[in-house]
Amino acid sequence: MEEDYYCPLLNKVIQLGLCMDINYERTKIANFNILPELGINKEEADQCCTKCPHLPFKK
């Protein structure tokens, strides 16, 4: 079952899968080109995602 979370980076509710894609790309585990597609740079994502209570995994 897919879970939905409020994403402070995007200022909206997103599915866990999108959160994972953002974080995989942010931490350079994978490159989906999701950050440029969303108009977000890595520094913005790092700053916001590392403080998020829904961070899907630890560094």
N, CA, C and O atoms as a GROMACS GRO file, in nm:
protein
  236
    1MET      N    1   0.084  -0.119   0.000
    1MET     CA    2   0.000   0.000   0.000
    1MET      C    3   0.088   0.125   0.000
    1MET      O    4   0.180   0.136   0.081
    2GLU      N    5   0.061   0.215  -0.087
    2GLU     CA    6   0.138   0.338  -0.101
    2GLU      C    7   0.094   0.437   0.007
    2GLU      O    8  -0.026   0.455   0.030
    3GLU      N    9   0.191   0.500   0.071
    3GLU     CA   10   0.160   0.599   0.173
    3GLU      C   11   0.179   0.739   0.116
    3GLU      O   12   0.263   0.760   0.029
    4ASP      N   13   0.101   0.833   0.166
    4ASP     CA   14   0.113   0.972   0.126
    4ASP      C   15   0.167   1.054   0.243
    4ASP      O   16   0.131   1.029   0.358
    5TYR      N   17   0.252   1.150   0.212
    5TYR     CA   18   0.313   1.236   0.312
    5TYR      C   19   0.306   1.380   0.265
    5TYR      O   20   0.307   1.408   0.145
    6TYR      N   21   0.300   1.473   0.361
    6TYR     CA   22   0.317   1.614   0.326
    6TYR      C   23   0.466   1.636   0.306
    6TYR      O   24   0.546   1.606   0.394
    7CYS      N   25   0.501   1.689   0.192
    7CYS     CA   26   0.641   1.715   0.158
    7CYS      C   27   0.669   1.864   0.174
    7CYS      O   28   0.617   1.945   0.098
    8PRO      N   29   0.752   1.902   0.273
    8PRO     CA   30   0.784   2.044   0.290
    8PRO      C   31   0.867   2.100   0.174
    8PRO      O   32   0.865   2.221   0.150
    9LEU      N   33   0.937   2.016   0.104
    9LEU     CA   34   1.016   2.060  -0.011
    9LEU      C   35   0.926   2.106  -0.125
    9LEU      O   36   0.951   2.210  -0.188
   10LEU      N   37   0.822   2.029  -0.152
   10LEU     CA   38   0.730   2.059  -0.261
   10LEU      C   39   0.604   2.133  -0.215
   10LEU      O   40   0.524   2.178  -0.297
   11ASN      N   41   0.588   2.144  -0.083
   11ASN     CA   42   0.471   2.211  -0.024
   11ASN      C   43   0.339   2.147  -0.067
   11ASN      O   44   0.241   2.215  -0.094
   12LYS      N   45   0.340   2.012  -0.072
   12LYS     CA   46   0.217   1.940  -0.106
   12LYS      C   47   0.229   1.795  -0.061
   12LYS      O   48   0.337   1.750  -0.023
   13VAL      N   49   0.119   1.724  -0.064
   13VAL     CA   50   0.117   1.582  -0.029
   13VAL      C   51   0.168   1.503  -0.149
   13VAL      O   52   0.124   1.523  -0.262
   14ILE      N   53   0.262   1.412  -0.122
   14ILE     CA   54   0.318   1.327  -0.227
   14ILE      C   55   0.318   1.182  -0.181
   14ILE      O   56   0.303   1.154  -0.062
   15GLN      N   57   0.333   1.091  -0.276
   15GLN     CA   58   0.343   0.950  -0.243
   15GLN      C   59   0.484   0.917  -0.198
   15GLN      O   60   0.580   0.983  -0.237
   16LEU      N   61   0.495   0.814  -0.117
   16LEU     CA   62   0.625   0.770  -0.066
   16LEU      C   63   0.723   0.744  -0.180
   16LEU      O   64   0.842   0.773  -0.166
   17GLY      N   65   0.676   0.690  -0.291
   17GLY     CA   66   0.764   0.661  -0.405
   17GLY      C   67   0.834   0.785  -0.458
   17GLY      O   68   0.953   0.779  -0.491
   18LEU      N   69   0.763   0.896  -0.467
   18LEU     CA   70   0.825   1.020  -0.513
   18LEU      C   71   0.926   1.069  -0.410
   18LEU      O   72   1.033   1.118  -0.446
   19CYS      N   73   0.893   1.057  -0.284
   19CYS     CA   74   0.986   1.094  -0.176
   19CYS      C   75   1.114   1.012  -0.188
   19CYS      O   76   1.224   1.065  -0.176
   20MET      N   77   1.100   0.883  -0.211
   20MET     CA   78   1.217   0.796  -0.226
   20MET      C   79   1.299   0.837  -0.348
   20MET      O   80   1.422   0.844  -0.340
   21ASP      N   81   1.234   0.865  -0.460
   21ASP     CA   82   1.305   0.907  -0.581
   21ASP      C   83   1.385   1.034  -0.555
   21ASP      O   84   1.502   1.044  -0.595
   22ILE      N   85   1.323   1.131  -0.490
   22ILE     CA   86   1.392   1.257  -0.458
   22ILE      C   87   1.514   1.229  -0.370
   22ILE      O   88   1.622   1.282  -0.396
   23ASN      N   89   1.496   1.147  -0.268
   23ASN     CA   90   1.606   1.120  -0.176
   23ASN      C   91   1.714   1.032  -0.237
   23ASN      O   92   1.832   1.051  -0.207
   24TYR      N   93   1.678   0.938  -0.322
   24TYR     CA   94   1.780   0.858  -0.392
   24TYR      C   95   1.865   0.948  -0.481
   24TYR      O   96   1.987   0.934  -0.487
   25GLU      N   97   1.800   1.040  -0.550
   25GLU     CA   98   1.876   1.130  -0.637
   25GLU      C   99   1.957   1.230  -0.555
   25GLU      O  100   2.071   1.260  -0.588
   26ARG      N  101   1.897   1.280  -0.449
   26ARG     CA  102   1.965   1.377  -0.363
   26ARG      C  103   2.093   1.319  -0.303
   26ARG      O  104   2.193   1.389  -0.289
   27THR      N  105   2.090   1.191  -0.266
   27THR     CA  106   2.205   1.125  -0.205
   27THR      C  107   2.293   1.053  -0.307
   27THR      O  108   2.386   0.981  -0.270
   28LYS      N  109   2.263   1.073  -0.434
   28LYS     CA  110   2.340   1.016  -0.546
   28LYS      C  111   2.340   0.863  -0.549
   28LYS      O  112   2.436   0.802  -0.597
   29ILE      N  113   2.235   0.803  -0.497
   29ILE     CA  114   2.218   0.658  -0.508
   29ILE      C  115   2.170   0.624  -0.650
   29ILE      O  116   2.206   0.520  -0.705
   30ALA      N  117   2.090   0.713  -0.706
   30ALA     CA  118   2.037   0.694  -0.842
   30ALA      C  119   2.021   0.831  -0.907
   30ALA      O  120   2.023   0.934  -0.840
   31ASN      N  121   2.005   0.830  -1.038
   31ASN     CA  122   1.983   0.955  -1.110
   31ASN      C  123   1.859   0.938  -1.198
   31ASN      O  124   1.864   0.881  -1.306
   32PHE      N  125   1.748   0.990  -1.148
   32PHE     CA  126   1.621   0.984  -1.221
   32PHE      C  127   1.589   1.116  -1.291
   32PHE      O  128   1.489   1.125  -1.362
   33ASN      N  129   1.674   1.218  -1.272
   33ASN     CA  130   1.648   1.354  -1.323
   33ASN      C  131   1.521   1.412  -1.265
   33ASN      O  132   1.459   1.499  -1.326
   34ILE      N  133   1.481   1.365  -1.147
   34ILE     CA  134   1.358   1.413  -1.084
   34ILE      C  135   1.375   1.554  -1.028
   34ILE      O  136   1.281   1.633  -1.032
   35LEU      N  137   1.494   1.586  -0.975
   35LEU     CA  138   1.514   1.719  -0.916
   35LEU      C  139   1.500   1.829  -1.022
   35LEU      O  140   1.425   1.924  -1.001
   36PRO      N  141   1.571   1.820  -1.135
   36PRO     CA  142   1.552   1.923  -1.238
   36PRO      C  143   1.409   1.926  -1.292
   36PRO      O  144   1.355   2.033  -1.323
   37GLU      N  145   1.349   1.809  -1.303
   37GLU     CA  146   1.211   1.801  -1.352
   37GLU      C  147   1.115   1.877  -1.259
   37GLU      O  148   1.018   1.937  -1.304
   38LEU      N  149   1.146   1.872  -1.128
   38LEU     CA  150   1.063   1.941  -1.029
   38LEU      C  151   1.107   2.087  -1.008
   38LEU      O  152   1.043   2.160  -0.933
   39GLY      N  153   1.216   2.127  -1.073
   39GLY     CA  154   1.266   2.263  -1.058
   39GLY      C  155   1.337   2.287  -0.926
   39GLY      O  156   1.334   2.398  -0.873
   40ILE      N  157   1.401   2.183  -0.874
   40ILE     CA  158   1.469   2.189  -0.744
   40ILE      C  159   1.615   2.155  -0.765
   40ILE      O  160   1.649   2.067  -0.844
   41ASN      N  161   1.703   2.226  -0.694
   41ASN     CA  162   1.844   2.189  -0.702
   41ASN      C  163   1.880   2.103  -0.580
   41ASN      O  164   1.806   2.099  -0.482
   42LYS      N  165   1.993   2.037  -0.587
   42LYS     CA  166   2.035   1.943  -0.483
   42LYS      C  167   2.050   2.012  -0.348
   42LYS      O  168   2.013   1.954  -0.245
   43GLU      N  169   2.102   2.133  -0.346
   43GLU     CA  170   2.122   2.206  -0.220
   43GLU      C  171   1.989   2.233  -0.150
   43GLU      O  172   1.978   2.218  -0.029
   44GLU      N  173   1.887   2.274  -0.227
   44GLU     CA  174   1.754   2.295  -0.170
   44GLU      C  175   1.699   2.165  -0.112
   44GLU      O  176   1.646   2.163   0.000
   45ALA      N  177   1.713   2.058  -0.188
   45ALA     CA  178   1.664   1.928  -0.143
   45ALA      C  179   1.738   1.882  -0.018
   45ALA      O  180   1.675   1.834   0.077
   46ASP      N  181   1.870   1.895  -0.016
   46ASP     CA  182   1.948   1.856   0.102
   46ASP      C  183   1.902   1.932   0.225
   46ASP      O  184   1.880   1.873   0.330
   47GLN      N  185   1.888   2.062   0.211
   47GLN     CA  186   1.852   2.146   0.325
   47GLN      C  187   1.714   2.108   0.380
   47GLN      O  188   1.696   2.102   0.502
   48CYS      N  189   1.620   2.084   0.294
   48CYS     CA  190   1.483   2.054   0.337
   48CYS      C  191   1.465   1.908   0.378
   48CYS      O  192   1.407   1.880   0.483
   49CYS      N  193   1.514   1.817   0.298
   49CYS     CA  194   1.489   1.675   0.321
   49CYS      C  195   1.558   1.621   0.446
   49CYS      O  196   1.503   1.534   0.513
   50THR      N  197   1.676   1.671   0.478
   50THR     CA  198   1.746   1.621   0.596
   50THR      C  199   1.674   1.658   0.725
   50THR      O  200   1.697   1.596   0.829
   51LYS      N  201   1.588   1.759   0.719
   51LYS     CA  202   1.512   1.802   0.837
   51LYS      C  203   1.371   1.743   0.840
   51LYS      O  204   1.298   1.759   0.938
   52CYS      N  205   1.332   1.674   0.734
   52CYS     CA  206   1.196   1.623   0.721
   52CYS      C  207   1.169   1.508   0.818
   52CYS      O  208   1.251   1.416   0.828
   53PRO      N  209   1.057   1.511   0.889
   53PRO     CA  210   1.024   1.401   0.980
   53PRO      C  211   0.988   1.272   0.907
   53PRO      O  212   0.981   1.166   0.970
   54HIS      N  213   0.966   1.279   0.778
   54HIS     CA  214   0.930   1.160   0.700
   54HIS      C  215   1.047   1.105   0.619
   54HIS      O  216   1.026   1.020   0.532
   55LEU      N  217   1.169   1.151   0.647
   55LEU     CA  218   1.286   1.103   0.573
   55LEU      C  219   1.283   0.951   0.569
   55LEU      O  220   1.286   0.886   0.674
   56PRO      N  221   1.277   0.891   0.449
   56PRO     CA  222   1.253   0.747   0.438
   56PRO      C  223   1.371   0.658   0.475
   56PRO      O  224   1.355   0.537   0.491
   57PHE      N  225   1.488   0.715   0.490
   57PHE     CA  226   1.604   0.635   0.529
   57PHE      C  227   1.710   0.725   0.589
   57PHE      O  228   1.711   0.846   0.567
   58LYS      N  229   1.799   0.666   0.664
   58LYS     CA  230   1.908   0.741   0.726
   58LYS      C  231   2.023   0.751   0.628
   58LYS      O  232   2.034   0.669   0.537
   59LYS      N  233   2.108   0.852   0.646
   59LYS     CA  234   2.227   0.868   0.562
   59LYS      C  235   2.322   0.753   0.581
   59LYS      O  236   2.427   0.749   0.518
   0.00000   0.00000   0.00000
